[in-house]
Structure formats: structure tokens, C-alpha cells
Amino acid sequence: MIDEIITLMEELVNERTVPRNVRAKIEEAINNLKDENKDLETRIGTVIATMDEISNDPNLPVYARTKVWNIVSRLEAARSQNK
């Protein structure tokens, strides 16, 4: 499930209509999610917070905001399964 989420996040990074600063934050979130030195629940929580911050960016296109919300929903489901 985490691999699917990372794939969705990478799709957003590759969208040229998404602002550069947002793409940088998403790349940082991907790296956090892949960091196996931290507990999975901690990684997911950190990425959820980052993605929530991204969703509030006024320069984010509407379709990208919808994708971000979808990613957050999937992260929350993954966190629930992990407990």
C-alpha cells in the first residue's frame, strides 16, 4: 500500500502545473515515507502533516489538491491497518 502511495506522490512531482515549491515538499515527503530508520506510523504521520499543509497552498491547482486529499486518505487507511 505504501508503494502505491509513493507512486501517486511521484505522479504529482512529475506534474509541471504543480508549483515548484509544492513539488519539493512532496519529494521531501516521499523521502520521509521511504526512511526505514523511523517507525512506519511516525513516517505516515509526518507525511500526512506535510500533505495537509500542501493542500492548503493557494497556488495548487484544483485537480492536484484532489490528488493530495486522496493520498492523505490512503495514508490514513495505511496507518489504521498498521495499528
Backbone as numpy.savetxt, mean C-alpha at the origin, in Angstrom:
# Nx Ny Nz CAx CAy CAz Cx Cy Cz
-1.18 -14.03 -0.25 -2.02 -12.83 -0.25 -1.14 -11.57 -0.25
-0.06 -11.60 0.50 0.83 -10.43 0.56 1.45 -10.18 -0.81
1.79 -11.25 -1.52 2.36 -11.09 -2.86 1.38 -10.41 -3.81
0.09 -10.75 -3.69 -0.94 -10.11 -4.52 -1.03 -8.62 -4.20
-0.95 -8.30 -2.93 -1.01 -6.90 -2.49 0.18 -6.12 -3.04
1.35 -6.72 -2.96 2.56 -6.08 -3.47 2.42 -5.84 -4.98
1.85 -6.80 -5.70 1.64 -6.64 -7.13 0.72 -5.45 -7.42
-0.36 -5.32 -6.64 -1.27 -4.18 -6.81 -0.55 -2.86 -6.54
0.29 -2.86 -5.51 1.03 -1.65 -5.17 2.03 -1.30 -6.28
2.67 -2.31 -6.83 3.62 -2.07 -7.92 2.92 -1.52 -9.16
1.68 -1.95 -9.39 0.91 -1.39 -10.51 0.71 0.11 -10.33
0.44 0.53 -9.11 0.27 1.97 -8.84 1.59 2.72 -9.04
2.69 2.10 -8.62 4.00 2.74 -8.79 4.29 2.97 -10.27
3.82 2.07 -11.12 4.09 2.16 -12.55 3.11 3.07 -13.31
2.10 3.57 -12.62 1.14 4.50 -13.23 1.77 5.89 -13.31
1.91 6.41 -14.50 2.54 7.73 -14.68 1.63 8.88 -14.29
0.33 8.63 -14.13 -0.57 9.71 -13.72 -0.58 9.90 -12.20
0.04 8.96 -11.48 0.15 9.08 -10.03 1.35 9.99 -9.74
1.16 11.00 -8.88 2.26 11.93 -8.58 3.52 11.21 -8.09
4.66 11.77 -8.43 5.95 11.17 -8.09 6.11 10.96 -6.58
5.67 11.94 -5.77 5.83 11.80 -4.32 4.98 10.64 -3.79
3.83 10.41 -4.39 2.97 9.30 -3.98 3.61 7.98 -4.39
4.16 7.93 -5.58 4.83 6.70 -6.04 5.99 6.37 -5.11
6.71 7.38 -4.66 7.84 7.16 -3.74 7.36 6.59 -2.41
6.23 7.10 -1.91 5.67 6.58 -0.65 5.20 5.14 -0.82
4.63 4.83 -1.97 4.18 3.47 -2.22 5.38 2.52 -2.31
6.46 2.95 -2.96 7.67 2.13 -3.03 8.23 1.88 -1.63
8.20 2.90 -0.79 8.65 2.76 0.59 7.76 1.76 1.33
6.46 1.83 1.09 5.52 0.90 1.73 5.77 -0.53 1.25
6.07 -0.70 -0.03 6.39 -2.04 -0.55 7.63 -2.59 0.16
8.64 -1.76 0.31 9.86 -2.20 0.99 9.57 -2.57 2.45
8.69 -1.80 3.11 8.31 -2.13 4.49 7.60 -3.47 4.55
6.74 -3.71 3.58 5.98 -4.96 3.56 6.88 -6.16 3.31
7.93 -5.96 2.54 8.87 -7.04 2.23 9.92 -7.28 3.32
10.05 -6.37 4.27 11.08 -6.44 5.31 10.76 -7.56 6.30
11.40 -8.69 6.12 11.10 -9.85 6.95 11.77 -9.80 8.32
12.51 -8.73 8.61 13.11 -8.57 9.94 12.08 -8.12 10.96
10.92 -7.67 10.48 9.85 -7.21 11.37 8.70 -8.22 11.33
7.92 -8.20 12.38 6.73 -9.03 12.48 5.74 -8.65 11.39
5.05 -9.65 10.81 4.12 -9.39 9.70 3.03 -8.41 10.10
2.48 -8.55 11.30 1.42 -7.65 11.73 1.92 -6.20 11.83
3.14 -6.03 12.29 3.73 -4.70 12.38 3.92 -4.11 10.99
4.41 -4.93 10.06 4.61 -4.45 8.68 3.28 -4.05 8.06
2.27 -4.88 8.25 0.96 -4.57 7.67 0.40 -3.28 8.27
0.52 -3.12 9.58 0.03 -1.91 10.24 0.71 -0.65 9.72
2.02 -0.74 9.53 2.78 0.39 9.02 2.33 0.75 7.60
2.14 -0.27 6.77 1.75 -0.04 5.38 0.32 0.50 5.31
-0.57 0.01 6.17 -1.94 0.53 6.20 -1.91 2.03 6.52
-1.11 2.42 7.49 -1.01 3.83 7.87 -0.48 4.67 6.70
0.53 4.16 6.01 1.10 4.87 4.87 0.08 5.00 3.74
-0.62 3.91 3.44 -1.60 3.93 2.36 -2.78 4.84 2.71
-3.14 4.88 3.98 -4.21 5.79 4.42 -3.80 7.24 4.20
-2.55 7.53 4.52 -2.02 8.89 4.30 -2.04 9.21 2.81
-1.66 8.26 1.98 -1.65 8.45 0.53 -3.06 8.72 0.01
-4.04 8.02 0.55 -5.42 8.17 0.06 -5.97 9.58 0.30
-5.36 10.30 1.23 -5.80 11.66 1.53 -5.08 12.73 0.71
-4.16 12.31 -0.15 -3.42 13.27 -0.98 -4.38 13.87 -2.02
-4.53 15.19 -2.04 -5.48 15.81 -2.97 -5.07 15.68 -4.44
-3.81 15.40 -4.72 -3.34 15.27 -6.10 -3.50 13.86 -6.66
-3.96 12.94 -5.84 -4.12 11.55 -6.27 -5.35 11.42 -7.15
-5.19 10.87 -8.36 -6.36 10.68 -9.23 -7.40 9.77 -8.57
-8.66 9.96 -8.89 -9.75 9.22 -8.26 -9.59 7.71 -8.44
-9.24 7.27 -9.65 -9.10 5.83 -9.87 -7.99 5.24 -9.00
-6.91 6.02 -8.79 -5.79 5.56 -7.97 -6.21 5.50 -6.49
-7.02 6.46 -6.07 -7.51 6.47 -4.69 -8.34 5.21 -4.44
-9.15 4.82 -5.41 -9.96 3.61 -5.29 -9.05 2.38 -5.16
-7.96 2.35 -5.94 -7.01 1.24 -5.84 -6.34 1.21 -4.47
-6.03 2.39 -3.94 -5.41 2.47 -2.61 -6.37 1.91 -1.56
-7.64 2.28 -1.64 -8.62 1.76 -0.68 -8.74 0.25 -0.79
-8.68 -0.27 -2.02 -8.73 -1.71 -2.24 -7.53 -2.39 -1.58
-6.36 -1.80 -1.73 -5.15 -2.34 -1.12 -5.28 -2.34 0.40
-5.79 -1.25 0.97 -5.98 -1.18 2.42 -6.93 -2.27 2.90
-8.01 -2.48 2.16 -8.97 -3.53 2.52 -8.30 -4.90 2.51
-7.50 -5.16 1.50 -6.80 -6.44 1.42 -5.78 -6.59 2.55
-5.10 -5.49 2.90 -4.15 -5.54 4.01 -4.86 -5.85 5.32
-6.01 -5.22 5.53 -6.77 -5.48 6.75 -7.24 -6.93 6.80
-7.63 -7.48 5.66 -8.03 -8.89 5.61 -6.83 -9.79 5.91
-5.67 -9.45 5.38 -4.46 -10.24 5.65 -4.09 -10.17 7.12
-4.26 -9.00 7.71 -3.95 -8.86 9.15 -4.91 -9.70 9.98
-6.17 -9.75 9.59 -7.16 -10.56 10.31 -6.82 -12.04 10.20
-6.40 -12.48 9.03 -6.05 -13.89 8.83 -4.80 -14.26 9.62
-3.91 -13.30 9.82 -2.66 -13.55 10.50 -2.82 -13.73 12.00
-3.91 -13.21 12.57 -4.11 -13.27 14.03 -4.45 -14.64 14.50
